[in-house]
Amino acid sequence: MSDGCVYLVGAGPGDPGLMTIRGRDLLNRADAVVYDHLAARRLLAEAPPQAEMIYVGKQAAAHTLKQEEINALLVRLGLEGKQVVRLKGGDPFVFGRGGEEALALVEAGVAFEIVPGITAGIAAPAYAGIPVTHRNVTSCMALITGHETPDKEESDLDYASLANWPGTLGFYMGVKNLPKIASSLIEHGMDPQTPAALVRWGTTTRQETVTGTLDNITEVATQAGIKPPALIVVGHVVALRENISWFENRPLFGKRIVVTRARLQASRVTRQLEELGAEVVELPAIRIEPPADPAPLDRAAAELASVDWVVFTSANGVDAFFGALKRADLDSRALAGVRICVIGPGTARRLGQFGLQADAQPKTYKAAEISQTLADIDDLSGKKIICPRADIAPKDLVVDLEALGADVTDIAAYRTVGETPEPELLDELFEDGGPDWITFTSSSTVTNFVNAVGIDRLRASSASLASIGPVTSGTMRSLDFEPDVEAVSHTIPGLVEAILQAQTQREQ
Ligand code: SAH
C-alpha cells in the first residue's frame, strides 16, 4: 500500500568514519531516523535537516522505549510510507535486537533491508591493537553476551564450553558481570594466566583499554573505573597489543580540546586535531550572520566597474561578497577588471573555490602588512579600494590605505555574533579541571568565549590556551589571560602545530 521501507543500519562502533557507504547514503535521504545512545552523534548530522529524529534510548539503566514499542514505531513509520533508517550501534544483528525488529517488520508486511555494520567485538580490539585472530595464536573467535537475565539463579552461559573454547572470547555487555565471567571461566578450567582486556568506548577519542590476566582483570578494571560500554576480550591475542597498539599512541590522544570557531568553520581544525588523536569539543563562541544593513554590500557588488582593488581579510568576507554578487545576478566575471588582495592562505583558498586567484597577499598573515604589500605593486593614490569585512573589524587597515592616498570603502559584509553554549555542556566541560586545551582563532572568539564561560571559571580551570596569532593574543592579554602557545604561522595548521609541539615537549 505504501513505498515505505525500514533500513536496519549498522552505525559502526563509534568512530563516525566506520559506517558503510550504503548506510550513509540511506541516512542522507532518510525521512525518519530512529537511533539509540551508541550511535555516534556526528552521524546524525548526515540526515537531512527536515528528517524526523527519534531517540529511543537504551542505556543499561534507563530504557527509553521498550523493545516492543520500538518495533511498533518502526512498523508505523514504515506503513506511513517513510524511508526509515533504524540506526544501531555496531552491527544490527549482533546483540542489537535487529533480528526482533526485522521479524516485526516481516509480520506487519513492511519492506525492510539490512545494512551490516562493523561490530564492536572486532573494531574495539582492533583499535586497541588486538587482532581477534592471528595465524600463530588462534584461529577462531566467539561473540558472547555477558549480560545475563538478572533474576535467574542459573547462568545463561555454558561456561564449561566457553572455558574450553580454542580461541578468542569477546564478551559484549559484560562489565557488570566481569567478576562472574572471569571466575566462572577459571572454575571451568581456563588457565588463570590467560590474557584479558577491556576496551571502553573503542574507536572513539574516549577509548580506554586495560589489560591483565583472567585472575586479576576484575581488579584491574575496577581500579581503572571501567564502566559500560566496554568489550571484554579473553585470549592470547591480547598479548599482541604490546606491539600493535597504535590508536592510543597518537600524539594528542586523550587530550580534550575545545574549538571555539563558528560551527560552519570548525570542521577543518576539528579534523586535524582528531587525526592527531584529540577529543574535540566544538563549542562555537561566535556565529556569522548577515550585516545589519546589506545595502552597502549589495551596492558595492553591483558597482564593481569603478573599483581598482578588493581586499579580503577573511573567508567569511569572501563568502558574503560572492553572496551579494549572486543576489545581483552576477558571478566571478564581474571582478574581471578588479585586482584582489587576500590576507592569508585560508582566505586565498576560499577565493580559489570561486575560481579566482589573488593578485596580492602579504608575506606574513597580518592586516598591518596589507597596505605595504599593495603599495609595493601599485600606486594607490586615487585608487578605489573596497574592503568587505566584519562589522567590528579594526579601522587601522582603512587608515593605512587612506594614508597612501586611496579612496577606501569599508563595508560591513557580515556580523560576528556571540553564541550562547548550552549551560549543561559548559558545566560538564569544566568539571574536574576542565579541558586540556582551548583554541582561539580570532579576537571575537576570545571575548565571546570568556563571556559565555565566565572569567572566574576559566581562571580556575587548568586548561592551556592556544592563540592563532598576535592580535588574538593581545585580546587575551587585555582580559588578563596569557596564551600558553601562539602559532608561528597564523593559520589553522600553524595553530595545530603549536599545540602539538607544546604537548610533545611536556611529555618528554
Ligand atoms: N550491535 C552492537 C552491540 C550492541 S550490545 C555491535 O555490533 O557492536 C552493546 C554492547 O556492545 C556494549 O555493552 C559493549 O559491550 C559493546 N560495545 C558497543 N560499542 C562499543 C565500543 N565503542 N567499545 C566497546 N564496546 C562497545
Boltz pocket constraint, residues with backbone or C-beta under 6 A from the ligand:
constraints:
  - pocket:
      binder: B
      contacts: [[A, 12], [A, 13], [A, 14], [A, 38], [A, 88], [A, 89], [A, 90], [A, 91], [A, 92], [A, 93], [A, 94], [A, 95], [A, 96], [A, 118], [A, 119], [A, 120], [A, 121], [A, 124], [A, 171], [A, 172], [A, 173], [A, 174], [A, 199], [A, 200], [A, 201], [A, 202], [A, 203], [A, 204], [A, 228], [A, 229], [A, 230], [A, 231], [A, 232]]
      max_distance: 6.0
